[in-house]
Amino acid sequence: MTGRRQVGRNSRPLVAAAALGVIATACGARLPGAVRSQAEHAVLSQRNATAPQSLLPGPESTVPATTPPLTVPSGAVSAVPSSLGTAPISTPGGPSTGPGPTTSAAPNCSGGTDVGLTATTLTLGEVATLTGPVSGLFEGAVQGGEAFANYVNSTSGGICGRQVKVDIVDDGANCTQDENATQSLAGRVFALSGTFALYDGCGASIVKANPTVADIHVALDPSAYVPSNHFDISAGGSGFSTGMFRYYKQKLGSKLDHVGSIVEDIPSAVAQQQNMVHSAEHEGWHFVDSILEQPTNSSFQGDFVKLCQQKHIQVLFELTEPAGNAATMIQNERQAGCPSSLINIIPIAYDQAFIADYAGARSDLNGILGYNSYALFFNTDAADETPEVKLFQYWFNRTYPGQPINLYAMYAWADDRMFQEAAESAGPTLDRKTLLTSLRRIKNFDSGGLIAPVSPSAKDGPHCYILWKLENGGFERVDDPATGYRCDGEFLPLSAS
């Protein structure tokens, strides 16, 4: 059973400039567009819409304004938002009958104590954006962390003989609150793991100032990636992988001489698009236009009139818009008179909301192509093929029955699995120092196939991927190995020619 403390209070409403500033320098290369774009779309919804324009590099915003500091009193506990469900669970009478551990060797790490580590308990800290302009923005990360704790506590008696507790602090979508949340946790937990916070760049200075505290999370802001004690399951600097672009070029040939895209007018999305275009054009693609649209925009018919009737695109590639917007785009293509031969490559469509959000016939979506740097984590067939996917699905559904499995939860689970591997390999004496040493030894971590292999201390990003096609209302893998990932490309830094 997990123990959870949530500290925080609602921040005052954020103006667009404040939100924009903290994400201005984000390259977005380490994070699938659906994640970052959905968050920013929500926070920046107060922006006034303007006419779309072509994508051009421009100056980035400066450091954000912040609301007054939040004081986090020691031991303060606030109520858990009702939207987070009834987790955690307990399993009286012994271990669950569900899927068990994927490793069989008993770890030799029972010795040692440290901050957040006693002879019987191990406390992990997680900062999550739960309140602010959008309530429950990253509650999925909380769900994933609690599902993991329930799993290890119920099947293995915890980690290294200690019951795992999850200490969660809400940053309220506020820079100063994120700093305070990170500082508060650093002083009382054994390690930070599973954080998903829009303002994680603000907490990065606290992580750097506490070099003995391991920080394991998917960085949204590039500054959160910098500290030497940060470990990222989607590691990488400015750049993008090339394998999927090479594959599509071999399959589609000259059609990729005429590619169009629509990009959210948010600095991180623009930067992500530039990283992606650089890698795609390195593999022979040519983008005839990338139209900038405001986050408040809900119709793209005029954009498709331009892309199809004036630019004569043959392929639409969509990465930075939310899945709901991508569903609208498919409808707008038809309304704008785009040819039926137009090929849609839309990685962000792998989302349980995408099909549900489409207003037309499901058959319209047949043939949409995409790729992931992680498993098809909510597919039932993926659970049959990959035991770790089955394990994750089982414990998520057991902890939060009836709730959709989401990407944030999957990443938090994988973060915690990497922590588990490092802790159980740290040697007979587990403490913060041996944990860090163990984390730095990890190479090609893939969380049992749940994510593409990555070395969390490396400076390049993952280059392995899977390919899929949407057919008959479901996502199917295509031209992939039976299990695992294609690794036929490379991570191309933006500075590389």
C-alpha positions as CSV (number, residue, x, y, z in Angstrom):
1,M,0.0,0.0,0.0
2,T,1.4,3.4,-1.0
3,G,1.6,6.4,1.3
4,R,1.0,9.7,-0.3
5,R,1.4,13.3,0.8
6,Q,0.3,16.0,-1.4
7,V,1.4,19.5,-0.6
8,G,0.4,22.7,-2.4
9,R,-2.2,25.2,-3.1
10,N,-3.7,26.6,-6.3
11,S,-1.7,29.2,-8.0
12,R,-3.1,32.4,-9.3
13,P,-4.2,32.2,-13.0
14,L,-1.1,32.3,-15.3
15,V,-0.9,34.8,-18.1
16,A,0.3,33.6,-21.5
17,A,3.6,35.4,-21.2
18,A,4.6,33.7,-18.0
19,A,3.8,30.2,-19.4
20,L,5.5,31.0,-22.6
21,G,8.7,32.1,-21.0
22,V,9.5,28.9,-19.1
23,I,9.0,26.7,-22.2
24,A,10.6,29.1,-24.7
25,T,13.9,27.3,-24.9
26,A,12.5,23.8,-25.0
27,C,13.6,21.7,-28.0
28,G,11.0,19.1,-27.4
29,A,13.2,16.5,-29.0
30,R,13.0,14.1,-26.1
31,L,9.3,14.1,-25.7
32,P,6.6,13.0,-28.2
33,G,4.7,16.0,-29.5
34,A,1.4,14.8,-28.0
35,V,2.6,15.2,-24.5
36,R,4.3,18.6,-24.6
37,S,1.8,20.1,-27.0
38,Q,-1.3,19.1,-25.0
39,A,0.1,20.6,-21.9
40,E,1.1,23.8,-23.5
41,H,-2.1,24.0,-25.5
42,A,-4.0,23.9,-22.2
43,V,-1.8,26.5,-20.4
44,L,-1.7,28.9,-23.3
45,S,-5.3,28.8,-24.1
46,Q,-5.7,32.4,-23.1
47,R,-3.7,33.6,-26.1
48,N,-5.6,35.6,-28.8
49,A,-5.8,33.9,-32.1
50,T,-4.1,35.5,-35.1
51,A,-3.9,34.6,-38.8
52,P,-1.6,31.6,-39.5
53,Q,1.8,32.2,-40.9
54,S,4.6,30.1,-42.3
55,L,7.1,28.7,-39.9
56,L,10.1,30.9,-39.5
57,P,12.8,30.8,-36.8
58,G,12.5,33.7,-34.4
59,P,13.8,35.0,-31.0
60,E,12.7,33.1,-28.0
61,S,11.1,34.5,-24.9
62,T,12.9,35.3,-21.7
63,V,12.7,34.1,-18.1
64,P,9.1,34.0,-16.9
65,A,7.4,36.1,-14.3
66,T,6.4,34.1,-11.3
67,T,3.7,34.3,-8.6
68,P,4.7,34.9,-5.0
69,P,6.7,32.0,-3.4
70,L,4.8,29.1,-1.9
71,T,5.9,28.2,1.5
72,V,5.8,24.4,2.0
73,P,5.5,23.8,5.7
74,S,7.0,20.7,7.1
75,G,4.5,17.9,7.4
76,A,1.7,19.9,5.7
77,V,-0.8,17.6,4.0
78,S,-3.7,18.7,1.7
79,A,-6.5,16.7,0.4
80,V,-6.0,14.6,-2.7
81,P,-8.1,15.8,-5.7
82,S,-11.2,13.6,-6.2
83,S,-10.2,13.2,-9.8
84,L,-7.3,11.0,-8.8
85,G,-9.6,8.1,-7.9
86,T,-9.4,5.8,-4.9
87,A,-5.8,4.5,-5.2
88,P,-3.8,3.2,-3.5
89,I,-5.0,-0.4,-3.0
90,S,-4.0,-3.1,-0.5
91,T,-3.7,-6.8,-1.0
92,P,-4.6,-8.4,2.3
93,G,-3.8,-12.1,2.7
94,G,-0.7,-12.1,0.6
95,P,0.6,-11.2,-2.8
96,S,-1.8,-10.5,-5.7
97,T,-2.6,-13.3,-8.2
98,G,-1.9,-11.0,-11.1
99,P,1.3,-10.8,-13.1
100,G,4.4,-10.9,-10.9
101,P,8.0,-9.7,-11.0
102,T,9.8,-10.0,-14.4
103,T,13.1,-10.8,-12.5
104,S,13.7,-13.8,-10.4
105,A,16.9,-13.2,-8.6
106,A,16.6,-11.8,-5.1
107,P,18.5,-8.5,-4.8
108,N,21.3,-8.1,-2.3
109,C,20.6,-4.5,-1.2
110,S,19.0,-4.8,2.2
111,G,21.6,-2.8,4.1
112,G,21.9,0.9,4.4
113,T,19.8,3.9,5.5
114,D,19.6,7.5,4.3
115,V,17.2,10.3,3.9
116,G,13.9,8.8,2.9
117,L,15.3,5.3,3.4
118,T,14.7,3.3,6.6
119,A,15.1,-0.4,7.4
120,T,11.4,-0.9,6.4
121,T,10.4,1.9,4.0
122,L,11.7,3.6,0.9
123,T,10.1,6.9,-0.1
124,L,10.1,8.3,-3.7
125,G,9.2,11.9,-4.5
126,E,7.3,13.1,-7.5
127,V,6.4,16.6,-8.6
128,A,3.3,16.7,-10.7
129,T,1.2,19.5,-12.2
130,L,-2.2,18.8,-10.8
131,T,-3.8,22.3,-10.3
132,G,-3.5,25.6,-12.0
133,P,-5.2,26.6,-15.3
134,V,-6.0,23.0,-16.1
135,S,-7.0,20.8,-13.2
136,G,-5.4,17.4,-13.2
137,L,-3.1,18.1,-16.1
138,F,-0.5,15.4,-15.3
139,E,-2.5,13.3,-12.9
140,G,-1.5,10.3,-15.1
141,A,2.0,10.5,-13.7
142,V,0.5,10.1,-10.2
143,Q,-1.5,7.1,-11.3
144,G,1.6,5.5,-12.9
145,G,3.7,6.0,-9.8
146,E,1.0,4.6,-7.5
147,A,0.4,1.6,-9.8
148,F,4.2,0.8,-9.6
149,A,4.3,1.1,-5.8
150,N,1.2,-1.2,-5.5
151,Y,2.9,-3.7,-7.8
152,V,6.3,-3.9,-6.0
153,N,4.8,-3.8,-2.6
154,S,2.2,-6.5,-3.4
155,T,4.4,-8.9,-5.4
156,S,7.9,-8.4,-4.1
157,G,7.5,-7.0,-0.6
158,G,8.8,-3.6,-1.9
159,I,12.3,-2.8,-3.1
160,C,15.3,-4.1,-1.3
161,G,13.0,-5.4,1.5
162,R,11.4,-2.0,2.0
163,Q,7.8,-1.0,1.3
164,V,7.7,1.8,-1.3
165,K,5.9,5.0,-0.5
166,V,5.2,7.8,-3.0
167,D,5.3,11.4,-1.8
168,I,3.7,13.7,-4.4
169,V,3.7,17.5,-4.4
170,D,1.7,19.6,-6.8
171,D,3.5,22.5,-8.5
172,G,0.3,24.3,-9.4
173,A,1.7,25.0,-12.9
174,N,3.8,27.7,-11.3
175,C,7.6,28.2,-11.5
176,T,8.2,29.2,-7.9
177,Q,5.9,26.4,-6.6
178,D,7.9,23.9,-8.7
179,E,11.1,25.1,-7.0
180,N,9.6,24.9,-3.6
181,A,8.1,21.5,-4.3
182,T,11.4,20.1,-5.5
183,Q,13.2,21.6,-2.5
184,S,10.7,20.2,-0.1
185,L,11.0,16.7,-1.6
186,A,14.8,16.7,-1.8
187,G,15.0,17.1,1.9
188,R,12.8,14.2,2.8
189,V,12.7,11.5,0.1
190,F,15.3,9.0,-1.0
191,A,15.1,9.9,-4.7
192,L,12.9,11.8,-7.1
193,S,11.2,9.6,-9.7
194,G,8.3,10.0,-12.0
195,T,8.0,13.8,-12.0
196,F,5.8,15.2,-14.7
197,A,5.6,19.0,-14.3
198,L,5.2,21.7,-16.9
199,Y,7.6,23.9,-14.9
200,D,10.3,21.3,-14.3
201,G,12.9,23.7,-15.6
202,C,12.4,25.8,-12.5
203,G,13.1,22.9,-10.2
204,A,16.2,22.0,-12.1
205,S,18.3,24.5,-10.1
206,I,17.2,22.7,-6.9
207,V,18.1,19.3,-8.4
208,K,21.5,20.7,-9.4
209,A,22.0,22.1,-5.9
210,N,21.3,18.7,-4.4
211,P,23.7,16.5,-6.3
212,T,23.3,13.5,-4.0
213,V,19.6,13.2,-4.9
214,A,18.9,11.1,-8.0
215,D,16.3,12.7,-10.2
216,I,14.6,10.3,-12.7
217,H,12.0,11.8,-15.0
218,V,11.2,12.8,-18.6
219,A,12.4,16.4,-18.8
220,L,10.0,18.8,-20.4
221,D,12.3,21.8,-20.2
222,P,15.9,21.3,-21.5
223,S,17.3,22.9,-18.3
224,A,15.8,20.0,-16.4
225,Y,17.9,17.6,-18.4
226,V,21.2,19.3,-17.5
227,P,22.0,18.4,-13.9
228,S,24.5,15.5,-13.6
229,N,22.1,13.7,-11.2
230,H,19.3,13.8,-13.7
231,F,18.5,10.5,-15.5
232,D,16.1,10.5,-18.4
233,I,14.3,7.5,-20.1
234,S,13.9,9.7,-23.2
235,A,17.3,11.3,-23.0
236,G,18.8,13.5,-25.7
237,G,19.7,17.0,-26.5
238,S,18.6,19.1,-29.4
239,G,18.0,16.8,-32.4
240,F,15.9,14.0,-33.7
241,S,16.2,10.4,-34.8
242,T,16.3,9.5,-38.5
243,G,15.2,5.8,-38.8
244,M,11.5,6.4,-39.4
245,F,12.2,9.1,-42.0
246,R,14.5,6.8,-43.9
247,Y,11.9,4.0,-43.8
248,Y,9.1,6.3,-45.1
249,K,11.4,7.6,-47.9
250,Q,12.2,4.1,-49.1
251,K,8.4,3.3,-49.1
252,L,6.9,6.5,-50.4
253,G,9.7,7.8,-52.6
254,S,9.0,11.1,-54.5
255,K,5.7,11.7,-52.6
256,L,8.0,12.9,-49.8
257,D,9.2,15.8,-52.0
258,H,5.9,17.5,-51.2
259,V,5.3,17.4,-47.4
260,G,3.2,19.8,-45.5
261,S,2.7,20.3,-41.8
262,I,0.8,22.4,-39.3
263,V,2.6,23.5,-36.1
264,E,1.3,25.0,-32.9
265,D,2.7,28.5,-32.5
266,I,4.4,27.7,-29.2
267,P,8.2,28.1,-29.0
268,S,8.8,24.5,-27.9
269,A,6.6,23.1,-30.7
270,V,8.4,25.3,-33.2
271,A,11.8,24.1,-32.0
272,Q,10.6,20.5,-32.1
273,Q,9.4,21.0,-35.6
274,Q,12.8,22.4,-36.6
275,N,14.5,19.3,-35.1
276,M,12.2,17.0,-36.9
277,V,12.4,18.8,-40.3
278,H,16.2,18.7,-40.0
279,S,16.3,15.0,-39.6
280,A,13.6,14.3,-42.2
281,E,15.3,16.4,-44.8
282,H,18.6,14.7,-44.0
283,E,16.8,11.5,-45.2
284,G,15.5,13.1,-48.4
285,W,12.1,14.6,-47.4
286,H,11.2,18.1,-48.5
287,F,8.7,20.3,-46.6
288,V,7.0,22.7,-48.9
289,D,5.2,24.5,-46.0
290,S,4.9,24.3,-42.2
291,I,2.0,26.5,-41.2
292,L,2.0,28.1,-37.8
293,E,-1.4,28.1,-36.0
294,Q,-2.4,29.5,-32.6
295,P,-3.1,27.1,-29.7
296,T,-6.7,28.4,-29.6
297,N,-7.4,27.4,-33.2
298,S,-10.0,24.6,-33.6
299,S,-10.4,24.5,-37.4
300,F,-7.7,24.0,-40.0
301,Q,-9.8,24.0,-43.2
302,G,-8.2,27.1,-44.5
303,D,-4.8,25.7,-43.9
304,F,-5.6,22.6,-45.9
305,V,-6.9,24.8,-48.8
306,K,-3.5,26.3,-48.9
307,L,-1.6,23.0,-48.4
308,C,-3.6,21.0,-50.9
309,Q,-4.8,23.5,-53.5
310,Q,-1.8,25.9,-53.6
311,K,1.1,23.9,-52.3
312,H,-0.1,20.5,-53.7
313,I,1.2,18.5,-50.8
314,Q,1.2,14.7,-51.2
315,V,2.0,13.9,-47.5
316,L,0.8,15.5,-44.3
317,F,3.2,15.0,-41.4
318,E,1.8,16.0,-38.0
319,L,3.8,15.9,-34.8
320,T,3.2,19.0,-32.6
321,E,-0.6,19.3,-32.4
322,P,-2.7,17.5,-29.8
323,A,-4.4,14.3,-30.8
324,G,-7.8,16.0,-30.7
325,N,-6.6,18.6,-33.2
326,A,-5.2,15.9,-35.4
327,A,-8.7,14.3,-35.5
328,T,-10.2,17.6,-36.6
329,M,-7.5,17.8,-39.3
330,I,-8.6,14.6,-41.0
331,Q,-12.1,16.0,-41.2
332,N,-10.8,19.4,-42.5
333,E,-8.8,17.7,-45.2
334,R,-12.0,16.3,-46.7
335,Q,-13.8,19.7,-46.4
336,A,-10.9,21.5,-48.1
337,G,-11.0,19.1,-51.1
338,C,-7.7,17.4,-50.5
339,P,-7.1,14.5,-52.8
340,S,-8.0,11.0,-51.5
341,S,-4.4,10.0,-52.3
342,L,-3.0,12.3,-49.6
343,I,-1.0,10.3,-47.2
344,N,-1.3,11.1,-43.5
345,I,1.7,10.4,-41.2
346,I,0.5,11.4,-37.8
347,P,2.6,10.0,-34.9
348,I,0.5,11.9,-32.3
349,A,-2.6,9.9,-33.3
350,Y,-1.6,7.0,-31.0
351,D,-3.8,8.3,-28.2
352,Q,-7.0,6.7,-26.9
353,A,-8.8,10.0,-27.5
354,F,-7.9,10.3,-31.2
355,I,-10.5,7.8,-32.6
356,A,-13.2,8.9,-30.2
357,D,-12.6,12.6,-31.1
358,Y,-13.1,12.0,-34.8
359,A,-16.6,13.2,-35.9
360,G,-16.8,11.2,-39.1
361,A,-16.9,7.6,-40.1
362,R,-14.2,5.4,-38.5
363,S,-13.3,4.1,-41.9
364,D,-12.0,7.6,-42.8
365,L,-9.1,7.0,-40.4
366,N,-7.9,3.8,-42.1
367,G,-4.4,4.0,-43.4
368,I,-3.1,6.7,-41.1
369,L,0.6,6.0,-40.5
370,G,2.8,6.7,-37.5
371,Y,5.6,5.6,-35.2
372,N,6.4,5.5,-31.5
373,S,9.5,5.4,-29.4
374,Y,7.6,3.3,-26.9
375,A,5.3,0.2,-27.1
376,L,1.6,0.3,-28.0
377,F,1.0,0.5,-24.3
378,F,-2.8,0.4,-24.3
379,N,-3.1,-2.3,-27.0
380,T,-4.3,-5.7,-25.8
381,D,-2.1,-7.4,-28.5
382,A,0.9,-5.5,-27.2
383,A,0.2,-7.0,-23.7
384,D,0.1,-10.5,-25.3
385,E,3.5,-9.9,-27.0
386,T,5.4,-8.0,-24.2
387,P,5.1,-9.1,-20.6
388,E,6.1,-5.7,-19.3
389,V,3.2,-4.1,-21.2
390,K,0.8,-6.7,-19.6
391,L,2.3,-6.0,-16.2
392,F,1.8,-2.2,-16.6
393,Q,-1.7,-2.6,-17.9
394,Y,-2.7,-5.0,-15.1
395,W,-1.5,-2.9,-12.2
396,F,-2.7,0.4,-13.7
397,N,-6.2,-1.1,-14.2
398,R,-6.1,-2.7,-10.7
399,T,-5.1,0.7,-9.1
400,Y,-7.4,2.9,-11.2
401,P,-10.1,0.7,-12.6
402,G,-12.1,2.1,-15.5
403,Q,-9.7,5.0,-16.2
404,P,-7.9,5.2,-19.6
405,I,-4.3,4.2,-19.7
406,N,-2.3,7.3,-20.6
407,L,1.2,8.2,-21.7
408,Y,2.1,10.1,-18.5
409,A,1.4,7.0,-16.4
410,M,3.5,4.8,-18.7
411,Y,6.5,7.2,-18.4
412,A,6.2,7.4,-14.6
413,W,6.0,3.6,-14.4
414,A,9.1,3.3,-16.6
415,D,10.9,5.9,-14.5
416,D,10.2,3.9,-11.4
417,R,11.3,0.6,-13.0
418,M,14.6,2.2,-13.8
419,F,14.9,3.3,-10.2
420,Q,14.1,-0.3,-9.1
421,E,16.8,-1.7,-11.4
422,A,19.4,0.7,-10.1
423,A,18.5,0.2,-6.4
424,E,18.5,-3.6,-6.7
425,S,22.0,-3.4,-8.4
426,A,23.5,-0.9,-6.0
427,G,25.2,-3.6,-3.8
428,P,24.7,-4.7,-0.2
429,T,24.5,-1.1,1.1
430,L,21.9,1.0,-0.5
431,D,22.1,4.8,0.0
432,R,22.0,7.9,-2.2
433,K,25.6,7.5,-3.2
434,T,25.4,3.9,-4.3
435,L,22.1,4.6,-6.1
436,L,23.7,7.3,-8.2
437,T,26.7,5.1,-9.1
438,S,24.3,2.3,-10.1
439,L,22.1,4.6,-12.2
440,R,25.2,5.8,-14.1
441,R,26.1,2.2,-15.0
442,I,22.7,1.5,-16.7
443,K,23.0,1.2,-20.5
444,N,20.3,0.5,-23.0
445,F,17.4,0.5,-20.5
446,D,14.1,-0.4,-22.1
447,S,11.8,-1.2,-19.1
448,G,11.3,-4.7,-20.3
449,G,10.4,-3.5,-23.8
450,L,7.9,-0.8,-22.7
451,I,10.1,2.0,-24.1
452,A,12.8,2.1,-26.8
453,P,16.3,1.4,-25.4
454,V,18.1,4.4,-23.9
455,S,21.2,5.1,-21.8
456,P,19.9,7.5,-19.2
457,S,23.3,9.2,-18.8
458,A,23.9,9.7,-22.5
459,K,23.6,13.0,-24.3
460,D,22.0,11.6,-27.5
461,G,18.4,10.5,-27.6
462,P,16.8,7.2,-28.4
463,H,16.9,6.2,-32.1
464,C,14.8,3.0,-32.0
465,Y,11.2,3.0,-32.8
466,I,8.1,1.0,-33.9
467,L,5.9,1.6,-36.9
468,W,2.1,1.4,-36.9
469,K,-0.9,1.9,-39.1
470,L,-4.5,2.6,-38.1
471,E,-6.9,0.1,-39.5
472,N,-10.5,-0.9,-38.5
473,G,-10.5,1.3,-35.4
474,G,-7.2,0.0,-34.1
475,F,-3.4,0.6,-34.2
476,E,-1.5,-2.3,-35.8
477,R,2.3,-2.7,-36.0
478,V,3.7,-2.8,-39.5
479,D,7.1,-3.8,-40.9
480,D,8.4,-4.3,-37.3
481,P,10.1,-7.2,-35.7
482,A,7.6,-9.5,-33.9
483,T,8.7,-7.9,-30.6
484,G,11.1,-5.1,-29.8
485,Y,12.1,-2.1,-31.9
486,R,13.6,-1.1,-35.2
487,C,17.0,0.4,-34.6
488,D,18.1,1.2,-38.2
489,G,18.6,4.9,-37.8
490,E,20.6,7.3,-35.6
491,F,20.0,10.3,-33.4
492,L,20.9,13.3,-35.5
493,P,21.8,16.5,-33.5
494,L,20.4,19.7,-34.9
495,S,23.9,21.1,-35.4
496,A,24.9,18.1,-37.6
497,S,24.7,18.5,-41.4
